[in-house]
């Protein structure tokens, strides 16, 4: 990609892994986050940092202008009220990012990191700020945008491959398990470069085994979404 890829939440534990993998592929990276100090400590060299807050749309226009793609990996928070509630971070924040990224008629590729159980609104997790409800609303905002997109629902995140070396993709929001942040970051980047990942939602897990299928093969086995999902 000649134009930059924006990583929203780029100085977080997942975002900086995504940024590094993009840089490894030679893609220019704009990392967007709220803390300059945190970015200085954690961002890989070569990523251009922009201070921005998805809850404040006026801070997103400059960092998202002219981007070829964006990866949205913002921590949802679990508050029932106030600025850190999931409604503001993973729903309204998604809408703000989409609006800023499409200013001037641009049509960036979007990868949204959601979570498993997003369609299970009776799950106990939804008691925390209605996080699953707002995750699903954010997903549907992406689907309704008309932009090329991929929605990824990771299992419980770990820093290492505790559940196994192999990567497994599923659909239907029925699975349960863990996935390492490095494997999730790789899935985000691979989705940007494989046409078969366009218009799909999938879950990702680690499992025992040593050989994962090629990403092209894994994506080719997925079914496209019907908009919206719920």
Secondary structure, DSSP 4 states (H G I P E B T S, - for coil): --S-EEEETTTSTTHHHHHHHHHHTT--EEEEES-HHHHHHHSPTTPEEEE--TT-GGGTHHHHTT-SEEEE------BSSSTTBHIIIIIIHHHHHHHHHTGGG---EEEEE--TTTT-TTSGGGGTTTHHHHHHHHHHHHHHT-S-EEEEEE-EEESS-TT-SEEEEE-SS----EEEHHHHHHHHHHHHH-GGGTTEEEEEEEES-S-PPPHHHHHHTPPBP-SS--
